């Protein structure tokens, strides 16, 4: 059931433009406004209690599935939860516009859409657009898939909630509670994602980098993934091409996504995943 729900959700998300109401952030924004208006006590302003408040919708979905204990309900909720957690439509549109702008040499539009992708990835420092695409693909697909396989709809929505909370706090200079929680939440999945890059990319060249980065418990998840991805994919033939390198890295991440779907299929056939 996990595999079928995952395949259906990925297919629907890829084939159809998901409207705003099919994104978890849409409901989190409304929940945050509604709950903030009713919980105005100062104690709710502390980060731990804000975390509790933000996790209530995901916990509610998890409790609903457990209490109803119905296979069909669990299956339907799983598909909906995945569709809500997969939120790549804004990034997909900006990437398409970036490619069009790059092909016609429209520098202002290139900068505009590159900045939009950078902000969607949750990173405000100037860096390559390929890094934004890698991180977006990981955060919106790979990590969600891992937590869904481990914890079902509850896991996927909790990760999506932490991802949403981190984006709301990323303007602050200090490291927020959400960033710390996401750092821990990404610790294992990002190493698995980087391992997937070895399998679908240049294994012998990326393996030393993966070992070095993965064995460092303090390594930043994003830098670990970027470094391994840069070794796993061959450099484009035209380094000055503003689209080729990004396209190469995006294809690498898509191959990795297929690899993990196949891995989940094998685990399902062998009985490790139901």
ZADRENLUM-317148 format. One line per 4 residues: for each residue y, z, x of C-alpha. Coordinates in nm, 4 decimals, padded with zeros to 6 digits, always signed. Each point is the difference from the previous one (the first is absolute). Last residue first. Layout:
BEGIN
Y,Z,X  ...
***
This chain:
BEGIN
-00.3087,+00.3794,+00.3764  +00.0629,+00.0071,+00.3734  -00.2677,+00.0995,+00.2526  -00.2709,-00.1713,-00.2076
-00.0937,-00.2760,+00.2439  +00.1422,-00.2699,-00.2252  +00.3265,+00.1947,-00.0424  +00.0354,+00.0613,+00.3724
-00.0512,-00.3730,+00.0600  +00.2648,-00.0843,-00.2608  +00.2390,+00.2521,+00.1548  -00.0468,-00.1737,+00.3361
+00.0648,-00.3381,-00.1638  +00.3234,+00.1339,-00.1513  +00.0837,+00.1405,+00.3433  -00.0479,-00.3387,+00.1664
+00.2040,-00.1774,-00.2672  +00.2908,+00.2369,+00.0698  -00.0404,-00.0632,+00.3710  +00.0259,-00.3727,-00.0560
+00.3205,+00.0635,-00.1958  +00.1393,+00.2108,+00.2837  -00.0688,-00.2757,+00.2530  +00.1544,-00.2622,-00.2288
+00.3145,+00.2135,-00.0162  +00.0103,+00.0282,+00.3781  -00.0262,-00.3763,+00.0428  +00.2614,-00.0658,-00.2712
+00.2443,+00.2374,+00.1686  -00.0533,-00.1756,+00.3336  +00.0429,-00.3441,-00.1552  +00.3137,+00.0688,-00.2039
+00.2809,+00.0487,+00.2493  -00.1295,-00.2706,+00.2348  +00.1347,+00.0891,+00.3445  -00.3435,+00.1053,+00.1233
-00.1474,-00.3451,-00.0731  -00.3727,+00.0067,+00.0687  -00.0381,+00.3238,-00.1899  -00.1420,+00.2998,+00.1873
-00.3651,+00.0703,-00.0738  -00.0605,+00.2903,-00.2362  -00.1889,+00.3184,+00.0899  +00.2396,+00.1106,+00.2723
+00.3133,-00.0010,-00.2173  -00.2009,+00.1521,-00.2844  -00.1115,+00.2899,+00.2202  +00.3567,+00.0797,+00.0991
+00.1356,-00.0333,-00.3526  -00.2714,+00.2226,-00.1497  +00.0467,+00.2771,+00.2530  +00.3782,-00.0282,-00.0312
-00.0236,+00.0468,-00.3764  -00.2377,+00.2968,+00.0175  +00.2054,+00.1876,+00.2622  -00.2325,+00.1257,+00.2718
-00.0304,+00.3797,+00.0160  -00.3821,+00.0086,-00.0135  -00.0246,-00.2420,+00.2961  -00.3613,-00.1186,-00.0077
+00.0981,-00.2712,-00.2470  +00.2750,-00.1425,+00.2224  -00.2022,-00.0337,+00.3179  -00.3149,-00.1141,-00.1784
+00.1883,-00.2558,-00.2097  +00.1838,-00.1354,+00.3037  -00.3233,-00.0326,+00.1966  -00.1651,-00.1775,-00.2993
+00.2818,-00.2517,-00.0613  -00.0849,-00.2449,+00.2791  -00.3748,+00.0092,-00.0494  +00.0202,-00.0245,-00.3785
+00.2524,-00.2833,-00.0488  +00.0294,+00.0155,-00.3783  -00.2203,+00.0577,-00.3068  -00.2039,+00.2858,+00.1435
+00.2742,+00.1476,+00.2141  +00.2444,-00.0106,-00.2913  -00.2481,+00.2023,-00.2042  +00.0181,+00.2691,+00.2667
+00.3778,+00.0117,-00.0528  -00.0594,+00.0540,-00.3712  -00.2491,+00.2767,+00.0772  +00.2539,+00.1623,+00.2293
+00.2681,-00.0382,-00.2678  -00.2308,+00.1555,-00.2597  -00.0702,+00.3126,+00.2117  +00.3546,+00.1157,+00.0793
+00.1732,-00.1615,-00.2985  -00.0214,+00.3049,-00.2278  +00.1073,+00.2242,+00.2890  +00.3105,-00.2095,+00.0683
+00.0482,-00.0332,-00.3750  +00.0169,+00.3769,-00.0319  +00.2514,+00.0259,+00.2827  +00.2143,-00.2776,-00.1456
-00.0072,+00.1665,-00.3403  +00.1003,+00.3368,+00.1467  +00.3059,-00.1621,+00.1517  +00.0695,-00.0827,+00.3647
+00.3702,+00.0518,+00.0587  +00.2418,-00.2944,-00.0014  -00.0106,-00.0476,-00.3761  +00.0019,-00.3557,-00.1348
-00.3789,+00.0031,-00.0284  -00.0032,+00.2476,-00.2892  -00.0518,-00.2315,-00.2982  -00.2376,-00.2203,+00.1986
-00.2090,+00.3046,+00.0883  -00.0311,+00.1006,-00.3657  -00.1285,-00.3472,-00.0941  -00.2617,-00.0009,+00.2754
-00.1054,+00.3532,-00.0944  -00.0413,-00.1134,-00.3614  -00.1930,-00.3147,+00.1004  -00.2336,+00.2197,+00.2051
-00.0496,+00.2309,-00.2985  -00.0539,-00.3024,-00.2248  -00.2795,-00.1465,+00.2138  -00.1706,+00.3365,+00.0446
+00.0058,+00.0831,-00.3719  -00.1315,-00.3433,-00.0943  -00.3115,+00.0531,+00.2109  -00.0200,+00.2598,+00.2770
-00.1716,-00.1668,+00.2971  -00.0050,-00.3660,-00.1079  +00.3495,+00.0304,-00.1470  +00.1293,+00.1689,+00.3134
-00.1263,-00.2836,+00.2185  +00.1287,-00.2730,-00.2316  +00.3471,+00.1583,-00.0189  +00.0150,+00.0127,+00.3803
-00.0903,-00.3700,+00.0268  +00.2189,-00.1382,-00.2779  +00.3620,+00.1155,-00.0304  +00.0299,+00.2057,+00.3159
-00.1974,-00.2358,+00.2248  +00.1507,-00.3217,-00.1319  +00.3492,+00.1494,+00.0158  -00.0592,+00.1210,+00.3546
-00.1223,-00.3388,+00.1226  +00.2769,-00.1885,-00.1786  +00.2683,+00.2290,+00.1421  -00.1421,-00.0352,+00.3501
-00.0033,-00.3801,-00.0360  +00.3698,+00.0135,-00.0884  +00.0691,+00.1184,+00.3513  +00.2110,+00.3117,+00.0415
+00.3431,+00.1369,-00.0905  -00.0227,+00.3664,-00.1062  -00.0021,+00.0643,-00.3742  -00.3738,+00.0435,-00.0557
-00.1368,+00.0772,-00.3454  -00.1997,-00.3225,-00.0310  +00.2186,-00.0958,-00.2949  +00.3049,+00.0621,+00.2200
-00.1297,-00.2349,+00.2703  -00.0925,-00.2623,-00.2575  +00.3520,+00.0099,-00.1440  +00.1458,-00.0187,+00.3506
-00.2039,-00.3134,+00.0707  +00.1166,-00.1432,-00.3302  +00.3686,+00.0473,+00.0804  -00.0298,-00.1009,+00.3667
-00.1702,-00.3281,-00.0890  +00.2483,-00.0601,-00.2805  +00.2925,+00.0358,+00.2414  -00.1731,-00.2282,+00.2563
-00.0789,-00.2943,-00.2312  -00.1995,-00.2188,+00.2394  -00.1663,-00.2103,-00.2732  -00.3514,+00.1080,+00.0928
+00.1093,+00.3582,+00.0676  +00.1648,+00.0281,-00.3425  -00.3118,-00.1272,-00.1761  -00.2223,+00.2356,+00.1982
+00.2286,+00.2956,-00.0772  -00.0006,-00.0907,-00.3701  -00.3787,+00.0130,-00.0030  +00.0054,+00.3315,+00.1871
+00.2513,+00.1444,-00.2453  -00.2192,-00.0959,-00.2961  -00.3122,+00.1504,+00.1554  +00.1847,+00.3188,+00.0916
+00.1192,+00.0492,-00.3584  -00.3532,-00.0738,-00.1355  -00.1854,+00.2311,+00.2370  -00.0601,+00.3082,-00.2136
-00.3745,+00.0661,-00.0022  +00.0022,+00.3599,-00.1313  +00.0600,-00.0990,-00.3629  -00.2638,-00.2727,+00.0124
-00.2409,+00.2452,+00.1613  +00.0619,+00.2609,-00.2691  -00.0468,-00.2596,-00.2745  -00.3334,-00.1141,+00.1428
-00.1232,+00.3569,+00.0443  +00.1183,+00.1004,-00.3483  -00.2084,-00.2820,-00.1483  -00.3129,+00.0980,+00.1952
+00.0397,+00.3728,-00.0662  +00.0462,-00.0674,-00.3711  -00.3120,-00.2191,-00.0035  -00.2099,+00.2587,+00.1839
+00.1095,+00.2912,-00.2181  +00.0497,+00.3498,+00.1394  +00.2940,+00.0650,-00.2348  +00.0896,+00.3184,+00.1889
-00.0385,-00.1479,+00.3482  +00.1950,-00.3196,-00.0707  +00.2809,+00.1885,-00.1735  +00.0105,+00.2571,+00.2801
+00.0564,-00.2741,+00.2576  +00.2722,-00.1614,-00.2096  +00.1732,+00.3366,-00.0400  -00.0261,+00.0686,+00.3735
+00.1734,-00.3310,+00.0687  +00.2751,+00.0827,-00.2532  +00.0397,+00.3596,+00.1333  +00.0337,-00.1033,+00.3650
+00.3785,-00.0338,-00.0148  +00.0462,+00.3515,-00.1367  -00.2274,+00.1575,+00.2592  +00.1801,-00.1856,+00.2782
+00.3357,+00.1120,-00.1343  -00.1405,+00.3522,+00.0062  -00.0854,-00.0328,+00.3697  +00.3359,-00.1700,+00.0774
+00.2184,+00.2722,-00.1486  +00.2263,-00.1182,-00.2829  -00.2289,+00.1485,-00.2632  +00.1164,+00.3498,+00.1050
+00.3522,-00.0946,-00.1033  -00.0964,-00.0050,-00.3690  +00.0865,-00.3340,-00.1601  -00.3482,-00.0830,-00.1211
+00.0736,-00.1896,-00.3192  +00.2338,-00.2716,+00.1315  -00.1976,-00.0241,+00.3231  -00.3221,-00.0572,-00.1966
+00.1415,-00.2963,-00.1919  +00.1733,-00.1581,+00.3004  -00.3070,+00.0430,+00.2229  -00.2335,-00.1282,-00.2682
+00.2157,-00.3066,-00.0486  +00.0092,-00.0762,+00.3712  -00.3731,+00.0704,+00.0306  -00.0773,-00.2384,-00.2839
+00.1689,-00.2994,+00.1628  -00.1249,+00.1089,+00.3459  -00.3574,-00.0428,-00.1256  +00.0586,-00.3717,-00.0553
-00.1237,-00.1837,-00.3100  +00.3221,+00.0712,-00.1898  +00.1912,-00.2149,+00.2487  -00.1955,-00.3137,-00.0856
-00.2936,-00.1179,+00.2146  +00.0163,-00.3686,+00.0831  -00.3548,-00.1191,-00.0559  -00.2695,-00.1393,+00.2286
+00.0097,+00.2499,+00.2854  +00.0296,+00.3185,-00.2063  -00.2627,-00.1211,-00.2475  -00.2444,-00.0850,+00.2782
+00.0563,+00.3269,+00.1876  -00.0464,+00.2031,-00.3189  -00.3172,-00.1853,-00.1003  -00.1514,+00.0313,+00.3481
+00.0769,+00.3721,+00.0210  -00.1386,+00.0722,-00.3452  -00.3175,-00.1907,+00.0874  -00.0400,+00.1838,+00.3313
+00.0541,+00.3447,-00.1489  -00.2364,-00.0764,-00.2894
***
